[in-house]
Amino acid sequence: MSEIWKSIELIVINENLLNEAKNELMKLQTATEKEPGNIQFSISQSTEVPLNFTLWERWVDLQALHDHLSAPYTQFYFSLKLTKVGRSHSMLPLTA
């Protein structure tokens, strides 16, 4: 089975929630990086639009991504409703 690559734009829904969103995203990143099926999970904040974040993820396979999405800490983050998805892309690396 092939790796899963994702790029997701997250937008903080209320500027008053920016610090809370950053803290919760850092917690999510720390927990996710420990998952056995995770290859990469990094979150960056836009320098031009501080309410926008880009999440880069790579998983060993689709099951690993599904496991992540159902993990208690992921479900907890979703329940906070601090961000919304702007754009989401599934990708493949360029090869010669």
Buried (B, 14 or more C-beta within 10 A) or exposed (E): EEBBBBEBBBBBEEEEBBEEBBEBBEEBEEBBEEBEBBBEBEBEBEEEEEBBBBBBBBBBEEEBBEBBEEBEBBEEBEEEEBBEEEEEEEEEEEEE
